[in-house]
Amino acid sequence: MLRVAVSVALISYLLQQVSLGEILAVLSRTLDHWLFLLIATALPLGGCFIGVFRWRILLGGIGAQPGVLILLRALLVGTFFNQFLPSTIGGDAARSWWIKHSLGSVTQSLTVVALDRLIGLVGFCAVGLVAAGLRPSLVRELPQFWIVVVVIAAIAGAVAALAHPAAAKVGRRLLSISVLEAARGKAALVYGGLAALGRAWDRLIIAFLLSMALQFAIVVEYFMLSMALGMEVSLWAFSVLIPIVTLISLLPVSVNGIGLREAALAVLGAPFGITVGDAVAMAWLFVFVHWLYAIFGGIIYLIGRGAAAGPPT
């Protein structure tokens, strides 16, 4: 209920800044620029395949190689849960559950999915850093970008530390405490997965490059939506802006980032000429496009949920 309240409060506040009629007027511009909207709608499909290959590369690091179609179905099911559950991480759990038979462990599957999500965020930062290097003035307009870089680097560093052998020694001592003994098995699976992937540098490099490609596709999607809405914001600006917006929308305080995404685009996009009406319209279009894929994932879930059933480990 708290998340619903936060989303409703943010949307209500934004609608006090701009009328619904003004937002609809902005959305009506897509009638004149429908080709850009069509491209923006098609881009997530390519993103799905890039995401599948990145996920498969990481799974190969722990000795699992599910088929591409299995992973594609799992990714679409995850999209369904991401969009229609009051959480931005529910889809990660859903897609982990969907392929558990290929790994024999939901815990290990979740570990790979979490690393997959982290590498995706690192890819976002990398795209932003390239844009910042080519257009330094953008970061001067949006210094919050460096906060995102530091936060993601800190998280990545913490995960790398967990995969170090020294972390295993500390973990064994902690888990020898009777209260924590029940978690020993799952902790071993998590460490084993991270350690195996930590040794597979070739796979991590490929996954990182795929992440950059995927995140750039998302940046281009936002850029195409802006073109469909008749906005004049450069692709470089979106390369720096969208990593911040994405990280903010992942905060577990609203329903699937609704309200947070709109507010972040409005506040952080202002230096680039994005108005409140533009921000809300663009965010709503983004959600609508991903709902289309989520509905398809929901159909897959309803048809094949029995095949994915079984007790987690």
C-alpha positions in Angstrom: 0.0 0.0 0.0 2.9 2.3 0.7 4.2 1.9 -2.8 0.8 2.6 -4.3 0.5 5.7 -2.1 4.0 7.0 -3.3 3.1 6.4 -7.0 -0.3 8.1 -6.6 1.2 11.0 -4.7 3.9 11.6 -7.3 1.6 11.4 -10.2 -0.9 13.7 -8.4 1.9 16.3 -7.8 3.0 16.2 -11.4 -0.6 16.6 -12.6 -0.8 19.8 -10.5 2.1 21.1 -12.5 0.6 20.2 -15.9 -3.0 19.4 -16.9 -4.1 16.1 -18.3 -5.2 18.0 -21.4 -1.7 19.3 -21.9 -0.2 15.7 -21.6 -2.8 14.4 -24.1 -1.8 17.3 -26.5 1.8 16.2 -26.2 0.8 12.5 -26.9 -1.2 13.6 -29.9 2.1 14.6 -31.6 2.8 11.0 -32.2 0.2 11.0 -34.9 2.5 13.1 -37.0 5.7 11.2 -36.0 4.3 7.7 -35.9 7.4 6.1 -37.5 9.5 7.1 -34.6 6.9 5.5 -32.2 7.0 2.3 -34.3 10.8 2.1 -34.1 10.6 2.7 -30.3 8.0 -0.1 -30.0 10.2 -2.5 -32.0 13.5 -1.8 -30.2 12.6 -3.8 -27.0 12.3 -6.9 -29.1 15.9 -6.6 -30.2 16.7 -5.8 -26.6 15.1 -9.1 -25.5 17.4 -11.1 -27.7 20.5 -9.2 -26.6 19.4 -9.8 -23.0 18.9 -13.5 -23.6 22.3 -14.0 -25.1 23.9 -12.1 -22.2 22.0 -14.3 -19.7 23.0 -17.4 -21.6 26.7 -16.3 -21.6 26.6 -15.9 -17.8 24.8 -19.2 -17.2 27.4 -20.9 -19.3 29.9 -19.7 -16.7 28.3 -22.1 -14.1 28.0 -24.9 -16.5 24.3 -24.4 -17.6 23.3 -23.8 -21.2 19.5 -23.6 -21.5 18.1 -23.1 -25.1 17.6 -19.6 -26.4 13.8 -20.0 -26.8 13.6 -21.2 -23.1 15.4 -18.1 -22.0 13.4 -15.9 -24.2 10.2 -17.2 -22.8 11.6 -16.8 -19.3 12.6 -13.2 -20.0 9.2 -12.3 -21.3 7.5 -13.9 -18.3 9.9 -11.8 -16.1 8.8 -8.7 -18.0 5.1 -9.6 -17.3 5.8 -9.9 -13.5 7.9 -6.7 -13.6 5.1 -4.7 -15.2 2.1 -6.2 -13.4 3.4 -6.8 -9.9 4.1 -3.9 -7.4 7.8 -4.4 -7.6 10.6 -3.9 -10.2 12.5 -7.0 -9.1 9.6 -9.5 -9.1 10.4 -10.4 -12.7 13.9 -11.4 -11.7 12.5 -14.0 -9.3 10.0 -15.2 -11.9 12.5 -15.8 -14.7 14.8 -17.5 -12.2 12.0 -19.8 -11.2 11.2 -20.4 -14.9 14.6 -22.0 -15.7 15.3 -23.7 -12.4 15.1 -27.2 -14.0 18.2 -26.2 -16.2 20.2 -25.4 -13.1 18.6 -27.5 -10.4 18.6 -24.6 -8.0 16.5 -21.4 -7.8 19.2 -20.0 -5.5 21.9 -20.3 -8.1 19.6 -19.1 -10.8 18.8 -16.0 -8.8 22.5 -15.4 -8.3 23.1 -15.3 -12.0 20.1 -13.1 -12.6 21.2 -10.7 -10.0 24.7 -10.5 -11.6 23.0 -10.1 -14.9 21.0 -7.1 -13.6 24.2 -5.6 -12.1 26.2 -6.0 -15.4 23.2 -4.3 -17.1 23.6 -1.3 -14.7 27.3 -1.2 -15.3 26.6 -1.2 -19.1 24.3 1.8 -18.6 27.1 3.7 -16.8 29.6 2.8 -19.5 27.3 4.2 -22.2 26.9 7.3 -20.1 30.7 7.6 -19.7 31.2 7.4 -23.4 28.7 10.2 -23.9 30.3 12.2 -21.2 33.7 11.8 -22.7 32.4 13.0 -26.1 30.1 15.7 -24.7 31.6 16.9 -21.4 29.1 19.7 -21.2 26.3 17.2 -20.6 27.7 16.1 -17.3 28.2 19.7 -16.2 24.4 20.0 -16.7 23.7 16.8 -14.9 26.4 16.2 -12.2 24.1 13.6 -10.5 25.4 11.2 -13.1 28.6 10.8 -11.1 26.6 9.7 -8.1 25.1 6.9 -10.2 28.6 5.9 -11.4 30.0 5.8 -7.8 27.0 3.8 -6.5 27.1 1.2 -9.2 30.9 0.9 -8.9 30.5 0.4 -5.1 28.0 -2.4 -5.7 30.1 -4.0 -8.3 33.1 -3.9 -6.0 31.1 -5.4 -3.2 30.0 -8.3 -5.4 33.6 -8.9 -6.6 34.7 -9.0 -3.0 32.1 -11.6 -2.2 33.6 -13.8 -5.0 37.1 -13.6 -3.4 38.4 -16.7 -1.5 38.9 -14.6 1.6 35.1 -13.9 1.6 34.5 -17.7 1.7 36.6 -18.0 4.9 34.8 -15.2 6.6 31.4 -16.6 5.5 32.2 -20.1 6.8 33.0 -18.6 10.2 29.8 -16.6 10.3 27.7 -19.5 9.1 29.1 -21.7 11.8 27.0 -19.8 14.3 24.0 -22.0 15.1 21.5 -19.3 14.3 22.8 -19.0 10.7 23.4 -22.7 10.0 20.2 -23.0 8.0 21.5 -20.5 5.4 24.8 -22.4 4.9 23.7 -24.4 1.9 22.2 -21.4 0.0 25.2 -19.3 0.8 27.5 -21.9 -0.6 25.5 -21.9 -3.8 25.6 -18.2 -4.1 29.4 -18.1 -3.5 30.0 -21.0 -5.8 28.1 -19.2 -8.6 29.9 -15.9 -8.1 33.3 -17.6 -7.8 32.8 -19.6 -11.0 31.8 -16.5 -12.9 34.6 -14.5 -11.4 37.0 -17.0 -13.0 35.2 -16.8 -16.4 36.6 -13.4 -17.4 36.0 -14.0 -21.1 32.3 -14.5 -20.4 32.1 -11.4 -18.2 33.7 -9.3 -20.9 31.3 -10.5 -23.5 28.4 -10.0 -21.1 29.6 -6.4 -20.4 29.8 -5.6 -24.2 26.3 -7.1 -24.7 25.1 -4.9 -21.7 26.5 -1.8 -23.5 24.6 -2.8 -26.6 21.4 -3.4 -24.7 21.5 -0.2 -22.6 22.3 1.8 -25.7 19.2 0.3 -27.3 17.2 1.5 -24.3 18.7 5.0 -24.7 17.8 4.9 -28.4 14.2 3.8 -27.4 13.8 6.9 -25.2 15.3 9.1 -28.0 12.8 7.7 -30.5 10.0 8.3 -28.1 11.2 11.9 -27.7 11.2 12.3 -31.5 7.7 10.8 -31.7 6.6 13.5 -29.2 8.3 16.2 -31.3 11.0 17.0 -28.7 14.4 18.2 -29.5 16.8 16.4 -27.1 20.0 14.9 -28.3 20.8 11.2 -28.1 23.9 12.1 -26.1 21.8 13.9 -23.5 19.7 10.7 -23.1 22.8 8.6 -22.8 23.7 10.5 -19.6 20.1 11.1 -18.3 18.6 7.6 -18.7 21.1 5.8 -16.4 20.0 8.1 -13.6 16.3 7.8 -14.4 16.6 4.0 -14.5 18.4 3.7 -11.2 15.8 6.0 -9.5 12.9 4.0 -11.0 14.4 0.8 -9.5 14.1 2.2 -5.9 11.6 0.0 -4.1 9.3 2.8 -3.0 6.7 2.9 -5.8 4.8 0.6 -8.0 7.2 -0.5 -10.8 8.8 3.0 -10.8 5.5 4.7 -11.7 5.7 8.3 -10.5 9.5 8.0 -9.9 10.2 7.7 -13.6 8.0 10.7 -14.5 9.4 12.8 -11.7 13.0 12.0 -12.5 12.6 12.8 -16.2 10.9 16.1 -15.4 13.4 17.2 -12.8 16.6 15.9 -14.3 15.5 16.5 -17.9 14.7 20.2 -17.3 18.3 21.4 -18.2 17.8 19.7 -21.6 14.5 21.3 -22.3 12.2 18.5 -21.2 9.0 20.0 -19.8 6.8 18.3 -17.2 4.3 17.5 -19.9 7.0 16.0 -22.1 8.4 13.9 -19.2 5.0 12.4 -18.2 4.0 11.7 -21.8 7.4 10.0 -22.5 7.3 8.0 -19.4 3.7 6.8 -20.1 4.7 5.8 -23.6 7.7 3.9 -22.3 5.5 2.0 -19.9 2.9 1.3 -22.6 5.4 -0.1 -25.0 6.8 -2.5 -22.4 3.2 -3.5 -21.4 2.8 -4.8 -24.9 5.7 -7.2 -24.3 4.6 -7.9 -20.8 1.1 -9.0 -22.0 2.8 -11.4 -24.4 4.9 -12.7 -21.5 1.7 -13.2 -19.4 0.2 -15.3 -22.2 3.4 -17.5 -22.1 3.1 -17.8 -18.4 -0.5 -18.9 -18.4 0.2 -21.5 -21.1 3.4 -22.9 -19.7 3.4 -22.3 -16.0 2.9 -26.0 -15.3 6.1 -26.8 -17.0 8.0 -24.5 -14.7 6.5 -25.8 -11.5 8.5 -27.6 -8.8 10.1 -26.9 -5.4 12.9 -24.3 -5.2 16.2 -25.1 -3.6 
